[in-house]
């Protein structure tokens, strides 16, 4: 995939996103978007990337582009980029729908929870009746689709303080959600440890996990890491969604 190829080739050459951006006369955010798969470089920029990385354009795209005397290479490249843009737009739509679906499900779950609490304060007969109704409602709003995911927990000890991170991600490594708890929660900011916000925007779980572990261990702390297979509810359009 183009985004992964750009990232891999950049790292193989020991370049930061900032360094690559300077050589291409673009801003770092542009390179970041390419590597996140949020946008793609145009045909001219793709040629510049291939020259800089010393690889064929076809290798960057992940597909071989055959020479054609009737159609210039740039037009073939542009066609491939147009297809990539269409794919990115479709993926972005599916992810937005997945997030919206998750928020709606969360809202409904909270409503059902409040209904159960209210029912428990009523008479025994009314309580039983309303609990049955709430249970039925809960079953009706249960997510119909899910993805097979992984949940990595990092139990960290640093300077006699405890920090606990949980990162849930799909089988492709994209973050579904993440959270953390700290002894000094009011004062703790993970951005003081690592480039947390940018890494989260990158949407890839492993760089976040690796950065947290490296920071804690390099500062004399310890990390207990565990990973479990889980099922996470998603929208029907989410890549790899499975119907229950």
C-alpha positions as CSV (number, residue, x, y, z in Angstrom):
1,X,0.0,0.0,0.0
2,X,1.3,3.5,-0.9
3,X,1.0,4.9,2.6
4,X,2.9,2.0,4.2
5,X,5.5,2.1,1.4
6,X,6.3,5.8,2.0
7,X,6.6,5.2,5.7
8,X,8.8,2.2,5.3
9,X,11.1,3.8,2.8
10,X,11.4,7.0,4.8
11,X,12.4,5.0,8.0
12,X,14.8,2.8,6.0
13,X,16.7,6.0,5.1
14,X,16.6,7.3,8.6
15,X,14.5,10.3,7.7
16,X,11.9,11.9,10.0
17,X,8.7,13.2,8.5
18,X,10.1,16.8,8.9
19,X,13.2,15.9,7.0
20,X,11.3,14.3,4.1
21,X,8.9,17.3,4.0
22,X,11.8,19.7,3.8
23,X,13.3,17.8,0.9
24,X,10.0,17.8,-1.0
25,X,9.2,21.4,0.0
26,X,5.9,20.5,1.7
27,X,4.9,20.7,5.4
28,X,5.3,17.8,7.8
29,X,1.5,17.4,8.1
30,X,1.4,16.6,4.4
31,X,3.8,13.7,4.8
32,X,1.9,12.6,7.9
33,X,-1.4,12.5,5.9
34,X,0.3,10.4,3.2
35,X,1.5,7.9,5.7
36,X,-1.8,7.7,7.5
37,X,-3.6,7.1,4.2
38,X,-5.6,10.2,4.6
39,X,-4.4,11.6,1.2
40,X,-2.1,10.7,-1.6
41,X,0.7,12.7,-3.4
42,X,-0.1,13.9,-6.9
43,X,1.6,12.4,-9.9
44,X,4.5,14.9,-10.0
45,X,5.1,14.5,-6.3
46,X,5.0,10.7,-6.6
47,X,7.8,10.9,-9.2
48,X,9.9,13.0,-6.9
49,X,9.4,10.5,-4.1
50,X,10.5,7.6,-6.4
51,X,13.6,9.6,-7.3
52,X,14.4,10.4,-3.7
53,X,13.8,6.9,-2.5
54,X,15.5,5.4,-5.6
55,X,12.6,3.0,-6.3
56,X,10.3,2.7,-9.3
57,X,7.0,4.5,-9.0
58,X,5.2,1.2,-9.5
59,X,6.9,-0.2,-6.3
60,X,5.7,2.9,-4.4
61,X,2.1,2.3,-5.5
62,X,2.4,-1.4,-4.8
63,X,1.5,-2.3,-8.4
64,X,3.6,-2.7,-11.6
65,X,2.9,0.0,-14.2
66,X,3.4,-1.3,-17.7
67,X,5.0,0.9,-20.3
68,X,2.6,2.1,-23.0
69,X,3.6,4.2,-25.9
70,X,0.1,5.5,-26.4
71,X,-0.4,6.6,-22.8
72,X,2.4,8.5,-21.0
73,X,3.6,7.1,-17.6
74,X,2.3,10.2,-15.8
75,X,-1.3,9.5,-17.0
76,X,-1.0,5.9,-15.9
77,X,0.3,7.1,-12.5
78,X,-2.6,9.6,-12.3
79,X,-5.1,6.8,-13.0
80,X,-3.6,4.7,-10.1
81,X,-3.7,7.8,-7.8
82,X,-7.4,8.4,-8.7
83,X,-8.2,4.9,-7.8
84,X,-6.4,5.3,-4.5
85,X,-8.2,8.5,-3.7
86,X,-11.5,6.7,-4.3
87,X,-10.5,3.9,-2.0
88,X,-9.4,6.4,0.7
89,X,-12.7,8.3,0.5
90,X,-14.7,5.0,0.8
91,X,-12.6,4.0,3.9
92,X,-13.0,7.4,5.5
93,X,-16.7,7.2,5.1
94,X,-16.8,3.7,6.6
95,X,-14.7,4.8,9.6
96,X,-16.9,7.9,10.2
97,X,-20.0,5.7,10.1
98,X,-18.3,3.2,12.5
99,X,-17.6,6.0,15.0
100,X,-21.1,7.5,14.7
101,X,-22.5,4.0,15.2
102,X,-20.4,3.5,18.3
103,X,-21.5,6.8,19.8
104,X,-25.2,6.0,19.1
105,X,-24.8,2.6,20.7
106,X,-23.1,4.2,23.7
107,X,-25.9,6.7,24.1
108,X,-28.5,4.0,23.9
109,X,-26.7,1.9,26.4
110,X,-26.6,4.8,28.9
111,X,-30.3,5.3,28.5
112,X,-30.9,1.6,29.1
113,X,-28.7,1.7,32.2
114,X,-30.6,4.7,33.7
115,X,-33.8,2.9,33.0
116,X,-32.6,-0.1,34.9
117,X,-31.5,2.0,37.9
118,X,-34.9,3.7,38.0
119,X,-36.7,0.4,37.8
120,X,-34.8,-1.0,40.8
121,X,-36.2,1.8,42.9
122,X,-39.8,0.8,42.2
123,X,-41.9,-1.9,43.7
124,X,-41.0,-5.5,43.3
125,X,-43.7,-6.2,40.7
126,X,-42.9,-3.0,38.7
127,X,-39.2,-3.6,39.0
128,X,-39.5,-7.1,37.5
129,X,-41.7,-5.8,34.7
130,X,-39.5,-2.9,33.8
131,X,-36.3,-4.9,34.0
132,X,-37.7,-7.3,31.5
133,X,-38.5,-4.4,29.2
134,X,-35.0,-2.9,29.7
135,X,-33.4,-6.3,29.0
136,X,-35.4,-6.6,25.8
137,X,-34.4,-3.1,24.8
138,X,-30.8,-3.8,25.5
139,X,-30.9,-6.9,23.3
140,X,-32.4,-4.9,20.5
141,X,-29.6,-2.3,20.5
142,X,-26.8,-4.9,20.8
143,X,-24.4,-4.3,18.0
144,X,-25.1,-6.5,15.0
145,X,-21.6,-6.3,13.7
146,X,-18.2,-6.7,15.3
147,X,-14.5,-7.1,14.4
148,X,-12.0,-9.5,15.8
149,X,-9.7,-7.2,17.7
150,X,-6.8,-7.1,20.2
151,X,-6.5,-5.3,23.4
152,X,-3.1,-4.5,24.8
153,X,-2.7,-3.5,28.4
154,X,0.5,-1.8,29.8
155,X,0.8,-1.8,33.5
156,X,3.6,0.7,34.1
157,X,5.6,1.6,37.3
158,X,7.8,4.7,37.1
159,X,9.2,6.7,40.0
160,X,7.0,4.8,42.5
161,X,3.8,5.8,40.6
162,X,1.5,3.6,38.6
163,X,0.3,4.2,35.1
164,X,-2.1,1.9,33.2
165,X,-2.8,2.1,29.5
166,X,-5.2,0.1,27.4
167,X,-5.2,0.2,23.6
168,X,-7.8,-1.7,21.5
169,X,-7.1,-2.2,17.8
170,X,-8.3,-4.2,14.9
171,X,-6.4,-7.0,13.2
172,X,-4.9,-4.5,10.8
173,X,-3.4,-2.5,13.7
174,X,-5.8,0.5,13.5
175,X,-6.8,1.9,16.9
176,X,-10.4,1.4,17.8
177,X,-10.1,3.2,21.2
178,X,-7.5,3.9,23.9
179,X,-7.5,5.0,27.5
180,X,-5.2,5.5,30.5
181,X,-5.3,5.9,34.3
182,X,-2.5,7.3,36.5
183,X,-1.9,7.8,40.2
184,X,-1.5,11.5,39.5
185,X,-4.3,11.7,37.0
186,X,-4.9,15.5,37.4
187,X,-1.2,16.2,36.7
188,X,-0.3,13.4,34.3
189,X,0.0,14.2,30.6
190,X,1.2,11.4,28.3
191,X,2.5,14.0,25.8
192,X,5.3,14.7,28.3
193,X,6.4,11.1,27.8
194,X,6.0,10.6,24.1
195,X,4.4,12.4,21.1
196,X,1.1,10.9,22.3
197,X,-1.4,13.0,20.4
198,X,0.4,12.7,17.0
199,X,0.8,9.0,17.5
200,X,-2.9,8.6,18.3
201,X,-3.8,10.6,15.2
202,X,-1.6,8.2,13.2
203,X,-4.2,5.6,14.2
204,X,-1.7,2.8,14.4
205,X,-1.5,0.9,17.7
206,X,2.0,-0.6,17.6
207,X,3.9,2.7,17.5
208,X,2.0,4.0,20.5
209,X,2.7,0.7,22.5
210,X,6.4,0.7,21.5
211,X,6.9,4.4,22.4
212,X,5.3,4.0,25.8
213,X,7.3,0.9,26.7
214,X,10.6,2.4,25.5
215,X,10.0,5.6,27.5
216,X,9.2,3.8,30.7
217,X,12.0,1.3,30.5
218,X,14.6,3.9,29.4
219,X,13.7,6.0,32.5
220,X,14.2,3.1,34.9
221,X,10.6,1.9,35.1
222,X,9.0,-1.4,34.5
223,X,6.2,-2.5,32.2
224,X,4.0,-5.5,32.4
225,X,2.4,-6.0,29.0
226,X,-0.5,-8.3,28.0
227,X,-2.6,-8.7,24.9
228,X,-6.0,-10.4,24.6
229,X,-8.2,-11.2,21.7
230,X,-11.6,-9.4,22.0
231,X,-14.6,-8.6,19.9
232,X,-15.5,-5.0,19.4
233,X,-18.8,-3.7,18.0
234,X,-18.6,-1.7,14.8
235,X,-20.7,-0.3,12.0
236,X,-21.7,-2.7,9.2
237,X,-19.4,-0.8,6.8
238,X,-16.3,-1.1,8.9
239,X,-13.5,-3.1,7.1
240,X,-13.7,-6.7,8.2
241,X,-17.0,-6.3,10.1
242,X,-18.6,-9.7,11.0
243,X,-22.4,-10.0,11.4
244,X,-23.5,-11.7,14.6
